[in-house]
Amino acid sequence: MLVDEAKIFVASGKGGDGMISFRREKYVPRGGPSGGDGGRGGDVVLRADANLNTLFFFRKRVHFKAENGVKGGSSNKTGADASPTIVRVPPGTLIRDAETGGLIADLLSPEAEAVVARGGRGGKGNAHFKTSANQVPRLAEKGEPGRERWLTLELKLIADIGLVGLPNAGKSTLLSVVSNAKPKIADYPFTTLQPNLGTVIYDNRDLVFADIPGLIEGAHAGVGLGHAFLRHVQRTRILLHILDGAADDPIADYNQIRAELALYDADLAQRPEIVVINKLDLPEAREYLDLLRESLSERGLDDVMAVSALTRENVRGLVQRVFELASQLPARAAASPEATSVYELADEGLPFDLHIDEGVYFITGERIERAAAMTYWDYDEAVSRFQKTLAALGVVDALEKAGVRSGDTVFIGDFELEWSE
């Protein structure tokens, strides 16, 4: 069963907290700070796995969370970094931000990967805050919070040859006789409700054929299952346009499919194409074959072949022609893991937003909320450092201009504080 869409939630690990510690050796009087740094939280990484060809796994599991970094130790011991959480997906998977729809990465080749949520950095231990004026700092950082968000996964099959045509044109039958695929076949439209892949081997070479379910008028706009089917054509290098030679008007059928392809993606109109007139086993198809060839030639279509997928007439010649044309095309560009897009949270245009509701002040913003989450509120020096951060970012001035007074409640993200002069 081909599942080609999924939605998942990813959360990277929190960084380990920095340690507040002091040397206490017997023969080291007046020992200084020795708190170690916390380890980095684990990343969430999506990696293309050649052994997968569907997103079915994500129907069973949706949430993926990385481990947190380890807390720093005494004697300047740094906490261990958390290992990344690897989420495996089939090659050809597009990763998008579920909220904005923006493309994060396209994992085209096996082993290509993208970091979709970076782990939080570890907090600094108090050894970092020693100065000439403060020899025993009771100050450290908590680990940076991890990042989390929803992603949508969209699978576009990676096939060399795409079989397109109206329902019941014989695409599935043709695929079944030239490859190892076993699609459902019956004498009525819409037998195929999902794309089928088959590998065709000829002269020690192989190509992957994709049977794209029958397209209908309006498919480019999503009519029927248009979008679900058409996206699988985009990665193919050659189109095999299958026509029912016994249809009432094969030329009109051809024009309809070409229009749907071009309206969905203009590049598909330029894709190399072989027109295949199928069902020569039927008398009416053979009777009008020459007239159909002539009509196609008048439209500039000279790469036309006539076959019977049912009796296998001329099928071998078609396979030879497909491999000949494929050998003339440049090799598919492979995306290396190093070249794959890496997701980063975008910097905010403003460092914070201020909102007042019934005398309560709410401060929100990526940078200021993370600074609050990394503060040890039990230590006065840590609180003093955070106050300096508020002043540096302009939060103090903004609150004072808004009329804040001692005793007022100020929320910074999820942290509730009481304002003091």
N, C-alpha and C positions, 0 to 999 in steps of 0.2 A: 504493500500500500504506500503510494507516494504522498507524503505530507510535505508541502512546499512553503508553508508559512507557520510562524510560531512567534510567541511573545514571551520574553523571559525577564526576570528581575536579577540584577547583579549588584553585589555590594563588596567593595574591597575591604581589607582589614584595617583596623585602627593601629596606629603606631604605638609601640610600647612606651610607658611613662618613664621619664627620666627619674633618677634616684637622688634623694637628699641624704647624704651620708658623710661622716667625718672619720678620719683616721684615728684609731684608738690603740695603736701598738704600744707595748710596754716601754720601749726605749725611744719613742718618737713623741717628745713633749710638744704640746700646742699643735697637734696634727691638723692639717688643712682639709678642705672638702675633697671627697673621693667618690662622689656619686656618679655612676656610669650612665651612658645614654641608653634610651630604649631602642629596640630593634624596629625595623621598618615593617609596616603591615603588608600582607600579601596582596598582589595584583590579581585581577580577574582577566584571564587571557582566553580569547577564542582562537582555536587552531583548526585548520582544515585537515581532515583525516580521509585519506583515499579509500578507506574501508567503509565509509558511510555514503549513502546516496539518498537519504531522506531525513526530514526533521521530525520523524515520528517520536523519537525519544523525548522530545520536549512536551509531548502531551502528558507524560507521566511525571516529569520534573520541571518546575518553572523557576525556582529560586536557587541562586548560586552565590554563596558567601565565602570569602577568603578568611583565613585565620588572622588573628591579631599578632602584632609584634610582641616580643617578650620584654618585660620590664627590665630596666637597667639595674645593675647590682652594685654592691659596695666595692671598694678597692678599684674603682674605675672600670668595672666590668660592664661591657656593652651587651645589651640583650640581643638574642638571636633574631635575625630577620625571618619573617614568615615566608613559607614557600608559596609560589603563585598557584591559584586555582585554575586548572586548564579545563576549558569547556570545548569539547570536540564537536565539529560541525562538518557537513559534507563540503567538498570543494564546489565553488560556485555560489556560496552563500553571501548575500549582501546583508550588512549589519546597519540598521538605522536607529536613530534616536526616536523612541516611541512618542515623545511629546512634540518634537519639532518636525519629525520626518526626515531630518538631515542625514545624509549618508556618512557613516563613520568609516567603513572599510568594505572592500570587496575581496573576499578570500578566494581567488580564482584557482590557484595551484595548490597541490598537496603540501602540507607543512607551512603554508602561509599563515600568519597569525597577526592578531591585533590586540593591544592592551586596551580594554574597554573601560576599565576602572582601576586607577593607580592606587596602591596602598598608601596610607598616611605615613609620614615620616616619623621616626622616633623622637620623643621629647629629649631635650638636653638635660643632663644631670647637673648638679650644683657645682661640679668642678669647672664648668664653663663660665660661671658667673663670679669667680674670684677676681678681685681687683685690689689695688694697693690700699684703697679706702675701705674695702670690705673683705677681710681675710676669711671670714666664716659665713658665707652667704647661705641663708636658709631659703633658697630659691631654686626651682627647677621647672621644667616644662612637662606637662602631660603629653601623651602622644597625640599626633594630629588625627582627627576623625577620618574614617574611610569615606569613600564616595559611593553613592548608590543611585541607580536609575533603572528605568524600564527600557528594554530594547526590543525591536522587532527584527526577526530574521526572515529573509526571503530567499528561497532557493531558485536559481536559474540553472537548469540542467546544462552541463558542459557536453555537447555533442557536436560531431563534425558535420553531420548531415541532418537536415530537418525535413520531415515529410509533412507537407501541408496540402490542404484541399477540403472540399466540402464533405459533410458527413456522408458515409457510405460510398466514398470514391474508391476504396480498396487499400487504404494506407496500411491498416493492421495486417491484412492478408499478405501484402508485399513484404512487410517487415518480418513476418513469420517465416517466409520462404528464403529470405536472404541472410537471416541472422539466427542467433540462438534465443531470441525473444519468443515468448508464448502469450501474446495478447489475446483478449477475448474477441472472438469473431462471430458475427451473425449478420443476416441479411436484413438489417433495418438500421436507420440512422441512430447516431449517438451510442453505438455499442461501446466505444472507447470513451471513458469518463475521466481518464487521467493519462498523462504522457507515459509512453513505454520506451525503454531503451533496449537496443540490441547491438551487439558487436558483430561486424561483418569482416571476415578474413579473406584476403585475396592476394596471391603472389607474395606470401610472407609479410604482408602488411595488414593493418587493421584500422577500421574506422568505426566510430560509434554513430549509429543511426537513432534518431528520436522520432517516434510517431506522435505528432501533435494532434490532439483530438480535434474533430471537425469544427471548422470555424463557420460562423453564420454572419449575416449582415448586421452591422452594429457591434461586432466583437471588439473593435478598437475602443469603443466607449463603455465596454464592460457588459454588453448585452450577453445573456447566457452566462458562460464562464469565460468570456473573452479575455479579460486581463489575466486570469489564472493560467490560460493556455498560451497566450501570445508571448509572455515574458520568456518562455522556454525556447522560442525561436531566435531570440536575440544573440545568443552565443554561437549559433551554428554558422559554419563557413559556407555551406552550399545548401540551397533549397531544392528539394525534389517536389515539384508541384504536380500532384496526382490529379488527373482529370478522369471522370467517368465517361468513357467513349460512347456509352449507350444512353447518356443523359439527353434531355430534350434540347438543351443549348449549352454545350461545353464551353463555348467562347464566353458566354455571359457568366458562367461559373468561374472561369479563369479571371475575368476582369473583377468580379466581386472579391475574390480572395486577395488579388493584388492590391485592390483599393484598401482593404482592411489592414493589410500589412503596412502599406505606406502611411496610412493615417495613424497607426500605432507608433511606428518608428520609421522616419524617413530613410534611415540607413538601410533598412530591409529592402527597399526598392532597388538598391544598388548591389544587393547580394547576388553572386553567381547562381544561376538557376538552370535546372534541367526540367523540361516539361515532359511528363510521362502520361501517355494516353493508355489507360488501363481497360481491362475487360474485353480484350480481343476475342475471348471465347464466346462472346455474344454476337450473333449475326448482324445486328444493327450497328454495333461498334465497328465491325470490319467493313460494313457497307459504306459508311460515311468517313472512313479513315482518311482517304486521299483529300476529300473536301476539307476535313478538319485540319490536316497538315497545311494545306494551302492557305486557309484562313489565319493560322498561326504565323505562317511565313510572312504574310502581308503585314503583320504587326511586328516584324523584325525578330521573330523567334525561330531560330534555325536549330537550336539544340533541343530537338524533339525526338522522343523515342516512344514506340508503341509496344506494349507488353500485355500478357495475361498473367496476373499474379496467381490466378487459380490453377492454370495448366503449366505455369512457369515458362511460357513462350517468351523468348527474347530477354528473360530475366538475367541470364549470365552476361549478355551484352550490355545491359544497363549497369550492372555492377562494374564491369570493365570501364565503362565510360565515367562513372562516378570516381573511381580510383584515378583515372587518367586526369580528370579535371582537378581533383584534390592535390595531385602531385605538382600541378602548375601553380598552386597558391603558396604564398609564404607561410612558414610555420607559425602556429599560434604563439603569440607572445605570452611567456610565462611570467607571472608576477612572483618575484622573490619575496621571502619573508621580510627582508630588509627594506623593500620598497613599499610594503603595505602601509596604508594609513594607520596612524596611531591616534587613538582618541584622547583628548585632553579637555578638561573643563574650561570653558571660555571665561576669560577675566571679565568681571562686571565693569560696566562703564563708570558707575559710581561706587565708592567704597561702602556706602551704606544708605539705607532709607530710614526716615523718621516718620512715625505715625502716632497720633495722639487719640486715645479713645477714653472718654470719661475720666480725664485726669491721669491716665496711665500712659507712659511713654514706651513705644515699641521701636527698637532698633533692629533692623535686619540687613544682612549683607554677608556675602561669602567670607570675606577676609575677617571681619569683626567677629562673626559667630565662631569661626575656627580659633581665633585668638582667645575667646572666652572659654571654649572647650579645652584648650591647652593650659589653662591657668589652675594652679593649686590654690583654691580659695581659703584653705586653712592657714596659709602662711602670709603674714603681712607684707613681706617683701615681694611675693608673687602678685598680690593685689595691687601694690604700688606700681609694679611694672606694667600691669594691665591698664592702670589709670593713665600712664604715660602713652600707652598705645592709643587710648581713646582720644587723648589730646592731639597726638600726631595725625590721626585720621580726621580730625575736625569734629568728632562726636561731641566733645565737651562744649565747644562753641555753639553747635547746632542746638543742643539741649538748653543751654542758657538763653539763647535767642528765642527759643520756644516757650520760655518761662518756667523751666524746671526749678524746684525749690527743695531744700533739705527735707528729707522724709518722704518725698515722692517715690513712687514705684517705677522702676525702669526695667523693662525686659530687653535682654540682648539675646536673641534667639530663644532658647528654652530656659535661659538663666534669669531668675528674678532677683533684682538688686534694689537696695534702698539708697537713693541719692543722698550724698553728703558733701558739704562744702569742703 
